[in-house]
Amino acid sequence: MIQLTVLSSSPEKENTWAQQLKTALQSEEVGQYQITAASSNGVASKQELGQVLFVDAEISNLEQTLQELDRRRRAVFLLVKEGQSIPQALKKHWVDDVLVSPFRQVEVLSKLRHYHQILAWDEVSRLNASFAGLIERLHDDLKLAERLQKAKLPHRFPEVKGFKVQQRYLAGLKSGGDHLDLAESRDGNCISLLLSDSSSYGLSSAVLSSLVRVANKLTIDQARSSYDTTRSFFEDVAMALSDKDYLSLFYGLISRKDLKFTYTHFGNSLIYHAKSGNGFQLLKAQGEVLSRSKGLPDSRAEGEAKLAPGDRLVIISDGFLQGVDSSKKLNELLDQKRSADANTTLNELVFKLKSKFTSDDDMPEQDCTCAVIDIDAKFLRLA
């Protein structure tokens, strides 16, 4: 029920106009409205008036009365007599419209439909404001998530003699995220590489915690096996996997003695190898993404590649595929930049990705991580 109120300095005039409005609304739609005179309705303040207010243009202190009204979710119509000039209140936008007396049914109904339009616009405005606030909060949350994710990644990998390592990371919209790490064994005989891609923030946190625990309890022999290390890592993190979680996991080892590269790779990340002066070859993964239901295949399978001075490895999460569309096009891009330095390749990947954004504030759909490892052309093997 919508409350219509007539406001005038004269109670008699209020009642007369209220009755005229009732007469004008003698149709099937009358049941939606309740029409009363302000003085006879016992209104204590102007804030208690109905949703639609008809104000007498000849009311005393008209300007003050209108300025004191709360116009939110309320329509205010000025009542004028036939032949009266356009009121200043309408010109100054103190009221929504005017209604001429004597009232006609079509005109009164038109004003009430105007009220419904006012309500609708008010609702749209509030929704837009609410939506804009939500978008702003989400944007702030995403920026916070980006800062947190970046904080987990080393700004720069430690210098590893014989290897040049460059990496790039862009935070994405989806929950979870990538983690890239590189470490040299305590005896200096081996370089380890790890790239994980988690489907949730909870799993991403569990991955980081597991890295520390697994690294502390691995024996030297286990650390020399990419599969044994991957198995130990997955067994440790498996308890944090929900039914909907998935994990891409790559772990590789480079021996300084003979530059033998062994790795275990499950999931959607991409590992490329290019020999000196040659194009890139995609190294085959040992299986699909890991999940709670599938577990880790008990195949003990490891991939292997023979590296040499001047070779280049590229380890890249599938987030960068958004920029180049397919692994084939990614392969072509890497081949085109094979003779360029690593930063040129990384900058091109970022450019391809960002060229598809519609604004500077856009973010990729998911985390994008890439590391380019060049083996020094004068690399000296351990005896």
C-alpha positions in Angstrom: 0.0 0.0 0.0 1.4 3.4 -1.0 0.6 6.3 1.2 -0.5 9.5 -0.5 -0.6 12.6 1.7 -2.0 16.1 0.9 -0.3 19.0 2.7 -1.7 22.5 3.0 -2.0 25.3 5.5 -5.7 24.8 5.5 -7.2 21.5 6.9 -10.3 22.1 4.9 -8.4 22.5 1.7 -6.4 19.3 2.5 -9.6 17.3 3.0 -11.1 18.7 -0.2 -8.2 17.9 -2.3 -7.8 14.5 -0.7 -11.4 13.7 -1.7 -10.9 15.0 -5.2 -7.9 12.7 -5.6 -9.9 9.8 -4.4 -12.6 10.6 -7.0 -10.0 11.0 -9.7 -8.6 7.6 -8.8 -11.9 5.7 -8.9 -10.6 2.8 -11.0 -9.2 -0.7 -10.5 -5.9 0.8 -9.4 -7.3 2.7 -6.4 -6.7 -0.2 -4.0 -3.0 0.3 -4.3 -3.2 3.8 -2.6 -4.3 5.3 0.6 -5.1 9.0 0.4 -5.1 11.1 3.6 -4.9 14.7 4.6 -1.8 15.5 6.7 -3.7 17.4 9.4 -6.3 14.6 9.9 -3.7 11.9 9.9 -2.0 13.1 13.0 1.4 13.6 11.3 3.9 14.7 14.0 6.7 15.8 11.6 7.4 16.2 8.0 9.5 13.0 8.1 6.4 10.9 8.8 4.6 12.0 5.6 3.7 9.3 3.0 5.7 8.1 0.0 3.8 10.5 -2.4 3.3 14.0 -1.1 0.9 16.6 -2.7 1.8 20.1 -1.5 -0.4 23.1 -1.9 1.5 25.8 -3.9 -0.2 28.4 -1.7 1.0 27.0 1.6 2.6 29.4 3.9 6.5 29.1 4.2 6.4 26.9 1.0 10.2 27.2 0.4 11.1 26.3 4.0 8.6 23.4 4.0 10.0 21.9 0.8 13.7 22.3 1.8 13.0 20.5 5.1 11.5 17.5 3.4 13.4 14.2 3.1 13.2 13.5 -0.6 14.7 10.0 -0.5 12.3 7.4 -1.8 9.6 10.0 -1.9 7.9 11.9 -4.7 6.8 15.5 -4.1 4.1 17.1 -6.4 3.0 20.7 -6.2 -0.8 21.3 -6.4 -1.6 24.4 -8.5 -4.8 25.9 -9.7 -5.8 26.1 -13.4 -4.1 29.1 -15.1 -1.5 29.6 -12.3 2.0 30.4 -13.6 4.9 27.9 -13.3 6.0 27.9 -9.7 9.5 28.7 -8.8 9.7 25.5 -6.7 9.5 23.5 -9.9 12.1 25.7 -11.6 14.5 25.2 -8.7 13.9 21.4 -8.6 12.4 21.5 -5.1 9.6 19.3 -6.4 9.3 16.4 -8.9 6.3 17.7 -10.8 3.0 19.7 -10.6 -0.6 18.6 -10.6 -3.3 21.0 -11.8 -6.6 21.4 -10.0 -9.3 20.3 -10.8 -7.7 16.9 -11.1 -8.2 14.5 -14.0 -7.9 10.8 -13.6 -5.4 10.3 -16.4 -3.1 13.1 -15.1 -3.2 11.8 -11.5 -2.4 8.2 -12.6 0.5 9.7 -14.8 2.0 11.4 -11.7 1.7 8.2 -9.7 3.5 6.2 -12.4 6.1 9.0 -12.3 6.5 8.1 -8.6 7.2 4.5 -9.5 9.8 5.7 -12.0 11.4 7.7 -9.3 11.5 4.7 -7.0 13.0 2.6 -9.8 15.7 5.1 -10.5 16.4 5.5 -6.8 16.8 1.7 -6.6 19.1 1.6 -9.6 21.2 4.4 -8.2 21.5 2.6 -4.8 22.4 -0.6 -6.6 24.9 1.1 -8.8 26.5 2.7 -5.7 26.5 -0.6 -3.9 27.9 -2.4 -6.9 30.6 0.2 -7.4 31.5 -0.2 -3.7 31.7 -4.0 -4.1 33.9 -3.7 -7.2 36.2 -1.3 -5.4 36.4 -3.7 -2.4 37.1 -6.7 -4.7 39.7 -4.7 -6.5 41.4 -3.9 -3.2 41.1 -7.6 -2.2 42.7 -8.6 -5.5 45.6 -6.1 -5.0 46.1 -7.5 -1.5 46.1 -11.0 -2.8 48.6 -10.0 -5.5 50.9 -8.4 -2.9 50.6 -11.5 -0.6 51.3 -13.8 -3.5 54.3 -11.8 -4.7 55.6 -11.7 -1.1 55.9 -15.5 -1.3 58.1 -15.3 -4.4 61.8 -14.4 -4.3 62.4 -11.0 -5.9 65.6 -12.4 -7.3 67.0 -15.9 -7.2 70.5 -16.2 -5.6 73.4 -16.3 -8.0 74.2 -19.8 -9.2 77.6 -20.1 -10.8 77.3 -21.3 -14.3 73.6 -20.5 -14.7 71.8 -17.3 -15.5 68.2 -17.2 -14.2 65.5 -14.6 -14.9 61.9 -14.9 -13.8 58.6 -13.0 -14.1 55.4 -13.3 -12.2 51.9 -11.7 -12.6 49.2 -12.3 -10.1 45.8 -13.6 -11.4 42.2 -13.4 -10.5 41.6 -17.0 -9.6 42.2 -18.2 -6.1 45.3 -20.3 -5.3 48.4 -19.5 -7.2 51.9 -20.4 -8.4 55.1 -20.9 -6.5 58.5 -21.0 -8.2 61.7 -21.8 -6.4 65.3 -22.6 -7.3 68.0 -23.9 -4.9 71.5 -25.2 -5.0 72.4 -28.2 -2.9 74.6 -27.8 0.1 77.4 -29.6 -1.6 77.0 -27.6 -4.8 76.6 -30.7 -6.9 73.0 -30.2 -7.9 70.5 -27.4 -8.8 66.8 -28.0 -8.0 63.9 -26.3 -9.7 60.3 -26.3 -8.5 57.0 -24.9 -9.9 53.7 -25.5 -8.3 50.2 -24.3 -9.4 47.5 -24.6 -6.7 43.8 -24.3 -7.3 43.0 -22.6 -3.9 44.6 -20.3 -1.4 44.4 -23.0 1.3 46.3 -25.4 -0.9 48.8 -22.7 -1.9 49.6 -22.1 1.8 49.9 -25.8 2.4 52.4 -26.1 -0.5 54.7 -23.5 1.1 54.5 -25.2 4.5 55.2 -28.6 3.0 58.3 -27.3 1.1 60.0 -26.5 4.4 59.0 -29.8 6.1 60.0 -32.0 3.1 63.3 -30.3 2.6 64.3 -30.9 6.2 63.5 -34.6 6.3 64.8 -35.7 2.8 67.9 -37.9 2.8 70.6 -37.1 0.3 69.6 -40.1 -1.8 66.0 -39.1 -1.9 67.0 -35.5 -2.8 68.8 -36.9 -5.8 65.6 -38.5 -7.1 63.0 -36.1 -8.6 60.3 -38.7 -8.2 61.1 -39.5 -4.6 61.1 -35.8 -3.7 57.8 -35.3 -5.6 56.2 -38.2 -3.8 57.4 -37.0 -0.4 56.1 -33.6 -1.2 52.7 -34.8 -2.4 52.2 -37.1 0.6 52.8 -34.2 2.9 50.5 -31.8 1.1 47.7 -34.4 0.3 45.9 -33.8 3.6 45.3 -30.2 2.6 43.7 -31.3 -0.7 39.9 -30.8 -0.8 37.7 -32.8 -3.3 37.7 -29.9 -5.7 41.4 -29.0 -5.4 44.0 -29.8 -8.0 47.8 -29.3 -8.1 50.2 -28.9 -11.0 53.7 -29.9 -9.8 57.1 -29.8 -11.5 60.3 -30.7 -9.7 63.6 -31.0 -11.6 67.3 -31.5 -10.9 70.3 -30.5 -12.8 73.6 -32.3 -12.0 76.7 -30.2 -12.2 78.8 -33.3 -12.9 77.3 -34.1 -16.3 74.5 -31.5 -16.8 72.0 -34.3 -16.7 68.5 -32.9 -16.2 66.0 -35.2 -14.6 62.5 -34.1 -13.6 59.0 -35.3 -12.5 56.1 -33.3 -13.9 52.4 -33.6 -13.3 49.9 -31.1 -14.5 49.5 -28.1 -16.9 52.8 -26.3 -16.6 55.1 -26.3 -19.6 58.8 -27.1 -19.7 60.8 -26.3 -22.8 64.5 -27.1 -23.7 66.5 -25.6 -26.5 70.0 -26.7 -27.3 72.6 -24.1 -28.3 71.7 -22.6 -31.7 68.5 -24.7 -31.9 64.8 -24.3 -31.4 62.7 -25.4 -28.4 61.3 -28.8 -27.6 58.5 -29.3 -25.2 59.5 -31.8 -22.6 56.8 -34.5 -21.9 54.9 -34.5 -18.6 54.6 -37.7 -16.6 50.9 -37.2 -15.9 47.9 -34.9 -15.5 47.2 -32.6 -12.6 47.2 -34.2 -9.1 44.1 -34.4 -7.0 42.8 -36.1 -3.9 40.9 -38.8 -5.8 43.7 -39.6 -8.3 46.7 -39.3 -6.0 50.2 -39.7 -7.3 50.8 -42.4 -9.9 53.1 -45.1 -8.6 55.1 -45.3 -11.8 58.4 -43.8 -10.6 58.6 -42.3 -14.0 61.1 -39.5 -14.5 61.8 -37.3 -17.6 65.3 -36.8 -18.7 67.2 -34.4 -20.9 70.9 -33.9 -21.6 71.9 -30.3 -21.2 75.0 -28.6 -22.5 76.7 -25.2 -22.3 74.7 -22.6 -24.2 71.4 -24.4 -23.7 68.2 -22.7 -22.4 65.4 -24.1 -20.2 62.1 -22.3 -19.9 59.7 -23.3 -17.1 56.3 -21.6 -17.5 52.9 -22.0 -15.8 49.8 -22.3 -18.0 48.6 -18.8 -17.1 50.8 -17.3 -19.8 48.9 -19.3 -22.4 46.1 -16.7 -22.1 48.4 -14.3 -24.0 49.5 -16.6 -26.7 46.4 -18.9 -27.0 48.2 -22.3 -27.4 51.4 -24.2 -26.5 52.2 -24.3 -30.2 52.2 -20.5 -30.5 54.1 -20.2 -27.2 56.7 -22.6 -28.8 56.9 -20.3 -31.8 57.4 -17.2 -29.7 60.2 -18.8 -27.7 61.9 -19.9 -31.0 61.7 -16.3 -32.3 63.4 -15.0 -29.2 65.9 -17.8 -28.9 68.9 -15.7 -29.7 67.7 -12.7 -27.6 68.5 -12.4 -23.9 66.1 -13.9 -21.3 64.5 -10.6 -20.3 63.5 -9.9 -23.9 61.6 -13.3 -23.9 60.0 -12.5 -20.6 59.0 -9.0 -21.7 57.4 -10.4 -24.9 55.3 -12.9 -22.9 54.1 -10.1 -20.6 53.3 -7.8 -23.5 51.3 -10.6 -25.3 49.3 -11.1 -22.2 48.6 -7.5 -21.4 47.8 -6.6 -25.0 44.5 -8.5 -24.4 43.5 -6.5 -21.4 40.9 -3.7 -21.8 42.4 -1.4 -19.1 45.6 -0.9 -17.2 43.9 -2.3 -14.0 43.0 -5.6 -15.6 44.6 -8.8 -14.3 45.1 -12.2 -15.9 42.6 -14.9 -15.2 45.2 -16.9 -13.2 48.8 -16.5 -12.0 51.4 -16.3 -14.6 55.0 -17.5 -13.8 58.0 -18.0 -16.0 61.6 -18.7 -15.4 64.3 -18.7 -18.1 67.5 -20.6 -17.2 70.5 -20.2 -19.5 73.6 -22.4 -19.0 76.8 -20.5 -19.4 78.6 -21.2 -22.6 81.8 -21.5 -20.5 80.2 -23.8 -18.0 82.7 -26.0 -16.1 81.5 -29.5 -15.1 82.5 -30.9 -11.8 85.2 -33.5 -12.0 
